[in-house]
Every structure is written in C-alpha cells, then in structure tokens.
Amino acid sequence: MANALNELVKNLRKTFDNDELWKEGDNLWEDEVDYSISDLLVTDAGRCNWDAIDYVEKNGDFFIHRGDGDSCGWLTGVILDRKTGREIVYG
C-alpha cells in the first residue's frame, strides 16, 4: 500500500503543477495506473481511510476534506493542493 500511496502523491503533485493537465475534458492520469484515488483513500466498507489520507496530506502538502455528505458521512472527498489552490474531487 505504501508504494501505491507514494505513486498517488507523485501523480497528484505532477497533476496539480501542470497547467496542461487542467484543460477541460482531460482524464488526468487515472487511466495510467491500476487504482483510483478512491481505492486508496476509501476503505472497502466505504469509510475514510484515515491512515492513507494522513499519509497523502503529510507527504504531498495537500489538505483532504469532505466535499458532499449526508448523515452517514462523506459522499465525496476533496484534495486541495496548498501550493496551487487547485482541487480534485473523488468518491
């Protein structure tokens, strides 16, 4: 799991820093990897994977927070890049 999290941090950093990847309609990089952001940051039970979220936040200078939610919890999460102010929604 640590290797996948390191790859996620690397890909998020690459994505947030590259203006070309933010063009409308681009699928970013998720087609190039064997996982989705949700695979790593959400448990099989549908809960936040806090250990993974903490790791990504600390190693990538991101802030991960709740997007949409209901009385059961998060429906989407948001990864905010503290450097660029850009956000990616997952869930």
Buried (B, 14 or more C-beta within 10 A) or exposed (E): EEEBBBBBBEBBBEBBEEEEBEEEEEEBBBEEEEEEBBBBBBEEEEEBBEEBBEBBBEBBBBEBEEBEEEEEEBEEBBBBBEEEEBBBEBB
